[in-house]
Amino acid sequence: MKQQIEIFTAGCPVCEPVVALVKENACRNCEITIYNLSEQCESKIYVTKMEEYGVKRLPAIAINGKLIDCCKNIEITKSDLVNAGIGSC
């Protein structure tokens, strides 16, 4: 059975090692799709997929249509910014 692996990346020095790590560890039954968000496509499939999976940061990885646990619930919120002192000048 093939595993569908989708990697969301910005094509930056932080993301590239993650892409390489996935490629190094994937087996021959893994099908890897890379969505480089710095190269938006006209169909907006990248944005649609991000919203569908709940991607909040990059890099992010989905396997068989589900965002893996280490890529979930990492979102910068307004309260995070306020707690850090932004807007308190």
C-alpha positions as CSV (number, residue, x, y, z in Angstrom):
1,M,0.0,0.0,0.0
2,K,1.4,3.4,-1.0
3,Q,1.8,6.2,1.6
4,Q,1.0,9.7,0.3
5,I,3.4,12.1,2.0
6,E,2.8,15.9,1.5
7,I,5.4,18.4,2.6
8,F,4.6,22.1,2.9
9,T,7.7,24.2,2.7
10,A,8.8,27.8,2.1
11,G,11.9,26.6,0.2
12,C,14.1,28.1,2.9
13,P,17.1,26.9,4.8
14,V,14.9,25.9,7.8
15,C,12.6,23.8,5.6
16,E,15.1,22.1,3.2
17,P,16.6,19.8,5.9
18,V,13.2,18.5,6.7
19,V,12.4,17.8,3.1
20,A,15.7,16.0,2.8
21,L,15.0,14.0,6.0
22,V,11.6,12.9,4.7
23,K,13.2,11.8,1.4
24,E,16.0,9.9,3.1
25,N,13.5,8.0,5.3
26,A,10.8,7.3,2.8
27,C,10.4,3.8,1.4
28,R,9.7,2.9,-2.2
29,N,6.0,2.7,-1.4
30,C,6.0,6.4,-0.4
31,E,4.8,9.0,-2.8
32,I,6.1,12.4,-1.9
33,T,4.5,15.7,-3.0
34,I,6.2,19.0,-2.1
35,Y,4.2,22.2,-1.9
36,N,6.7,25.0,-2.0
37,L,4.6,28.0,-0.8
38,S,7.1,30.5,-2.1
39,E,6.1,29.3,-5.6
40,Q,2.3,29.7,-5.5
41,C,0.5,27.9,-8.3
42,E,-2.4,29.5,-10.1
43,S,-4.9,26.8,-9.0
44,K,-4.3,27.7,-5.3
45,I,-4.1,24.0,-4.4
46,Y,-1.4,24.8,-1.9
47,V,-3.6,27.2,0.0
48,T,-6.5,24.8,-0.2
49,K,-4.5,21.9,1.2
50,M,-3.0,24.1,4.0
51,E,-6.5,25.1,5.1
52,E,-7.8,21.5,4.8
53,Y,-5.1,20.1,7.0
54,G,-4.9,23.1,9.4
55,V,-1.3,23.9,8.6
56,K,-0.2,26.9,10.8
57,R,3.6,26.8,10.4
58,L,6.2,25.5,8.0
59,P,7.6,23.1,7.4
60,A,4.7,20.8,7.8
61,I,4.0,17.2,6.8
62,A,0.8,15.3,6.1
63,I,0.7,11.6,5.7
64,N,-2.3,10.0,3.9
65,G,-4.3,13.2,4.2
66,K,-3.6,13.9,7.9
67,L,-1.2,16.4,9.4
68,I,1.2,14.6,11.6
69,D,1.2,15.4,15.4
70,C,4.4,17.3,15.5
71,C,3.0,19.8,13.0
72,K,-0.3,20.5,14.7
73,N,-1.5,23.3,16.9
74,I,1.5,25.6,16.6
75,E,0.0,29.0,15.9
76,I,1.0,32.5,16.9
77,T,-2.1,34.1,18.4
78,K,-2.8,37.7,19.3
79,S,-2.6,36.8,23.0
80,D,0.9,35.4,22.4
81,L,2.0,38.7,20.9
82,V,0.4,40.7,23.7
83,N,2.0,38.5,26.4
84,A,5.3,39.1,24.7
85,G,4.9,42.8,25.1
86,I,3.9,43.8,21.5
87,G,1.7,46.8,21.6
88,S,2.5,47.8,25.1
89,C,4.6,50.9,24.2
